[in-house]
Amino acid sequence: MAGEIEITMQPSPVFLIMGVCGAGKSAVAQALAGALNGTFLDGDDYHLAEHVKDMSAGIPLNDLVRKDWLRRVCRAIVAARRERDAPVFIACSALKKSYRDFIRREVGPLCVLHLAGDPELVRERMTGRPDHFMPISLIESQFRDLEPPRAPEEGVHVLDISPPLESVVHEALAISRRVVANAGSHPHAEDRHSVGNTHRP
């Protein structure tokens, strides 16, 4: 029928939990995914073995390598949304604005939760993680690369990581619940026959 409106739901929201290594990205993202029945993805899982070896040796990745890595991360996000209609929580450093914009171009809008802390605190926490492939020597290069998200970049929330992890998760969960609720209450109205239709959203 001409002018018929088809209602389709918004794609499940994507949460980018970003920050330098040692900020607690994976712990926060896992906690949020568990609380909200979402899908957890860890950006570290999409590094090639050769690049993990480089970083373990204290060699930072260049932008070309990171672009390929981010492309794999985006494919994983798309696959997760296709598999489950659930929010996706991706722990990924995404230090530069160009990296975050690349993800947006590939998967759509993001809710960005930036876990922010001073270098000394991050260094202290990394010292307590001897099992992680990223050496403490790369923390300085990560802070040099970091372009903290701020207006007019959209969907950005900055969380201070100095409180206990439970407090950080509590704050992140409150934000995430609002975003999930808002996404679920705003379906798309798509006009299957646009000619002559006067009921555009």
Salt bridges, closest charged atoms under 4 A:
GLU4 OE2 - ARG192 NH2 2.31
GLU6 OE1 - ARG192 NE 3.94
ASP44 OD2 - HIS132 NE2 3.33
GLU50 OE1 - HIS51 NE2 4.00
ASP63 OD1 - LYS96 NZ 3.29
ASP68 OD1 - ARG71 NH1 3.01
ASP101 OD2 - LYS97 NZ 2.66
ASP101 OD1 - ARG104 NH1 3.16
GLU120 OE1 - ARG123 NH1 3.06
GLU153 OE2 - ARG100 NE 2.66
GLU153 OE2 - ARG104 NH1 3.15
